[in-house]
């Protein structure tokens, strides 16, 4: 065979791997579903067996049933229900084992192809002038993918740093919110104010640090063509003077409401970060899959 024919074999092998990956995903999903059904049928069979065994044991109810003349009928009914449950259990067990065997066959075929593909590419590169050009092209594509993967990884790390600050700030706001609620309900006084504003000041500091992390995150996201324009508002503890100077239920409620408002904004911000990270991790998974084609 010439280069074109050998290249076609190589491309077909890669396509076969993609097809098998799809089949494997479907079979694993089917296996999970069947295993869940099998577990339920196992419980059902055990229940029917227990019911049948109980009926066979000597008891006052058994004696009464025999006198009434319906013991054999009840026993037969329980036995038939047990046999039916056992039949369903056996069928499900066979299906589970059959799908397990199919998964093993697909995995073995994929492993064989993944071993053969690099060998075939090596033959193409060493045996044909066109193969050398192909190898150089694939090397360049792989290098580009690795660079993109690194940029995505850096963007994910930047998101995680930003989220860490946000979650710490939320914990501080939770503490402040608890103290504020106690202040409103129980009249916490100076001690509640101390706890409340200590937690608020910590949250303010964390959000300030978070703001710097956000700017770094935006730069990393721009490298992977994601625009992020969301801004995080400053946490406002400016009501502190009025809360302490005029310690009454109206200012206490105002502080408590402001804390809840800040928490709501932060939670929404974290949700947006999670959404972007999920997109990036999906891209990363796709790249890892694509990079497998360049393992030669």
Buried (B, 14 or more C-beta within 10 A) or exposed (E): EEBEEBBEEBEEBBEBBEEBBEBBEEBEEBBEEBBEBBEEBBEBBEEBBEBBEEBEEEEEEBEEBEEEEEBEEBBEBBBEBBEEBBEBBEEBBEBBEEBBEBBEEBEEBBEEBBEBBEEBBEBBBEEBEBBEEBBEEBEEBBEEBEEBBEBBBBBBEBBEBBBBBBBBBBEBBBBBBBBBBBBBEEEBEEEBBEBBBBBBBBBBBBBEBBBEBBEBBBEBBEBBEBEBEEEBEEBBBEBBEBBEEEBEEEBBBBBBEBBBEBBEBBEEBBEEBEEBBEEBBEBBEEBEEBBEBBEB
